[in-house]
Amino acid sequence: MRQLKLIAMAVVASVTACGARQIAAQVQQQGTDRPAEYNAYQPAHNQARAQLKAKLLEEFITTYPSSDFLPDAYRDAYLTYFSLGDYPETVEYADKFLVFQARINSADRLEALITRAEAFLAGCVDAVLQTPEAYGSARTASKEGLEALGQLPKPPDCVRPGPCRSERERIQSLFNSVARITESGLKGETVDSCKGPGSPAMFNHVIDTLKEQERQTPQIR
């Protein structure tokens, strides 16, 4: 379990660096139109201490429940809770982020689905993630993840053997692992342990390739 958690944290660190730069530019642009919300969001977004960052994000979300920065705050929240090893909260905020489907691009959506799946696998012995509702939501998210992965364009280095192809296969294995656990859980079978795909899940090549494509056709939140 400890090894899985370390792998999961490495996954999030690798897939978010590129997205953070893109979102920072979008947030800066939005801030010129909504200075009060921007000034309230920035201290939370820029906070380096995870525990304090989570607290500030919660306060922002509560104070500005209709803010245009909400998707960004939800993304910050699920990544922060993941880094803290709070997997139920990670799942909760990833789901909240994914609700904004029309306002998030394909790369950010896949990133959230991957993080949600990693969080579920790392914490699936937690009673909070063992309810019928939790299993059902995780199963649905894993199917959406597989569909999103299948819809990705395949550049040449993702067709031939290499890092991109290997990462796509590991992502597929990640979502399939979630699907298997949720199927067992929904049948009433006890989940005694949680195991990931069985290999280091470093998905940065796939995500970075997709984010580069998204930057060429940017969407405005």
C-alpha positions in Angstrom: 0.0 0.0 0.0 2.8 2.4 0.9 4.5 1.7 -2.5 1.2 2.4 -4.3 0.8 5.7 -2.5 4.3 6.8 -3.5 3.6 5.8 -7.1 0.3 7.7 -7.0 1.9 10.9 -5.7 4.6 10.6 -8.4 1.9 10.4 -11.0 0.2 13.6 -10.0 3.4 15.5 -9.8 4.4 14.4 -13.3 1.0 15.2 -15.0 0.3 18.6 -13.5 3.4 20.7 -14.2 2.3 21.5 -17.7 -1.3 22.1 -16.8 -0.4 24.5 -14.0 1.3 26.9 -16.4 -1.7 26.9 -18.7 -4.2 27.5 -15.9 -2.0 30.2 -14.4 -2.3 32.2 -17.6 -6.1 31.7 -17.7 -6.4 32.8 -14.0 -4.4 35.9 -14.6 -6.7 36.9 -17.5 -9.8 36.3 -15.5 -8.4 38.3 -12.5 -8.5 41.5 -14.5 -12.3 41.2 -14.7 -13.0 39.9 -11.2 -10.4 41.5 -8.9 -12.1 40.6 -5.6 -12.4 36.9 -6.4 -9.0 36.9 -8.0 -7.4 38.4 -4.8 -9.2 35.9 -2.7 -8.2 32.9 -4.9 -4.6 33.7 -5.4 -3.3 33.2 -1.8 -4.9 29.8 -1.8 -3.6 28.9 -5.3 -0.1 30.0 -4.5 0.2 28.6 -1.0 3.0 26.0 -0.7 2.0 24.4 2.5 -0.5 21.7 1.7 -2.5 21.7 4.9 -2.9 25.5 4.8 -3.6 25.4 1.1 -6.5 23.0 1.6 -7.9 25.2 4.3 -7.7 28.4 2.2 -9.3 26.6 -0.8 -12.2 25.4 1.4 -12.7 29.0 2.6 -12.6 30.3 -1.0 -15.1 27.7 -2.2 -17.5 28.4 0.6 -17.2 32.2 0.2 -17.5 32.2 -3.6 -19.7 29.2 -4.5 -20.6 30.7 -7.9 -17.1 32.0 -8.8 -15.7 31.6 -12.3 -12.5 30.4 -10.5 -14.4 27.4 -9.0 -13.1 24.9 -11.5 -9.5 26.0 -10.8 -10.1 25.9 -7.1 -11.6 22.4 -7.3 -8.6 21.3 -9.3 -6.2 22.8 -6.8 -8.2 21.0 -4.0 -8.2 17.5 -5.5 -4.4 17.8 -6.2 -3.7 19.1 -2.7 -5.8 16.4 -0.9 -4.1 13.8 -3.1 -0.7 15.1 -2.0 -1.9 14.8 1.7 -3.0 11.2 1.2 -6.7 12.2 1.8 -8.1 10.0 -0.9 -11.9 10.4 -0.2 -11.5 14.2 -0.4 -9.5 13.8 -3.6 -12.3 11.8 -5.1 -14.9 14.3 -4.0 -13.2 17.3 -5.5 -12.2 15.5 -8.7 -15.8 14.7 -9.2 -16.8 18.4 -8.5 -14.2 19.5 -11.0 -15.4 17.0 -13.6 -19.0 18.5 -13.4 -17.6 21.5 -15.3 -17.3 19.4 -18.4 -18.1 22.2 -20.8 -15.4 24.5 -19.3 -12.5 22.1 -19.1 -10.4 20.7 -21.9 -9.6 17.1 -22.7 -6.2 17.2 -21.0 -7.5 18.5 -17.7 -10.4 16.1 -17.8 -8.1 13.1 -18.3 -5.8 14.3 -15.6 -8.7 14.5 -13.2 -9.9 11.0 -14.1 -6.4 9.6 -13.7 -6.0 11.2 -10.3 -9.4 10.0 -9.2 -8.6 6.5 -10.2 -5.2 6.6 -8.4 -6.9 8.0 -5.3 -9.6 5.3 -5.4 -7.0 2.5 -5.7 -4.8 3.9 -3.0 -7.7 4.3 -0.6 -10.2 1.7 -1.6 -10.0 -0.1 1.8 -11.4 3.1 3.4 -15.0 2.6 4.4 -16.0 5.9 2.8 -15.0 4.4 -0.6 -16.7 1.1 0.0 -20.3 2.1 -0.2 -22.5 1.2 -3.2 -22.6 4.8 -4.2 -18.8 5.1 -4.0 -18.3 1.9 -6.0 -20.9 3.0 -8.6 -19.3 6.5 -9.0 -15.8 4.9 -9.3 -17.0 2.5 -11.9 -18.7 5.2 -14.0 -15.5 7.4 -13.8 -13.3 4.4 -14.9 -15.5 3.9 -17.9 -15.3 7.6 -18.7 -11.6 7.4 -18.3 -11.3 4.5 -20.8 -13.6 6.4 -23.2 -11.5 9.6 -22.9 -8.3 7.6 -23.5 -9.8 5.9 -26.5 -10.7 9.2 -28.0 -7.2 10.7 -27.8 -5.4 11.1 -31.1 -2.4 8.8 -31.5 0.7 10.6 -32.7 3.4 8.3 -34.2 5.2 7.7 -31.0 2.0 6.4 -29.4 1.5 3.9 -32.2 4.9 2.3 -32.2 6.5 0.8 -29.0 7.8 3.5 -26.8 7.1 5.7 -23.8 3.8 7.2 -25.0 2.4 3.8 -26.0 3.5 2.2 -22.7 2.0 5.0 -20.7 -1.3 4.7 -22.6 -1.3 1.0 -21.8 -0.6 1.7 -18.1 -3.4 4.3 -18.0 -5.8 1.7 -19.5 -4.6 -0.8 -16.9 -5.3 1.8 -14.1 -8.9 2.3 -15.2 -9.4 -1.5 -15.6 -8.1 -2.1 -12.1 -10.7 0.3 -10.7 -13.4 -1.3 -12.7 -12.5 -4.8 -11.4 -12.5 -3.6 -7.7 -15.9 -1.8 -8.1 -17.5 -4.8 -9.8 -16.4 -7.0 -6.8 -17.6 -4.4 -4.3 -21.0 -4.0 -5.9 -21.4 -7.8 -5.7 -20.8 -7.6 -1.9 -17.4 -9.1 -2.0 -14.9 -7.8 0.6 -12.0 -5.8 -0.7 -9.0 -6.8 1.5 -6.3 -5.0 -0.4 -5.9 -2.4 -3.2 -3.4 -2.9 -6.0 -2.6 -0.7 -8.9 -1.6 -1.8 -12.4 1.7 -3.3 -11.1 4.2 -1.0 -12.8 5.3 2.6 -12.2 2.5 4.8 -13.5 4.3 7.7 -15.0 1.8 9.2 -17.5 3.4 12.6 -18.1 4.2 11.9 -21.8 0.6 11.2 -22.8 -0.7 14.2 -20.8 1.9 16.6 -21.9 1.3 15.6 -25.6 -2.4 16.2 -25.2 -1.9 19.5 -23.4 0.4 20.7 -26.2 -2.4 19.9 -28.6 -4.9 21.8 -26.4 -2.6 24.8 -26.3 -2.7 25.0 -30.1 -6.5 25.3 -29.9 -7.1 27.0 -26.6 -10.4 27.1 -24.8 -11.4 30.0 -22.7 -13.0 29.2 -19.4 
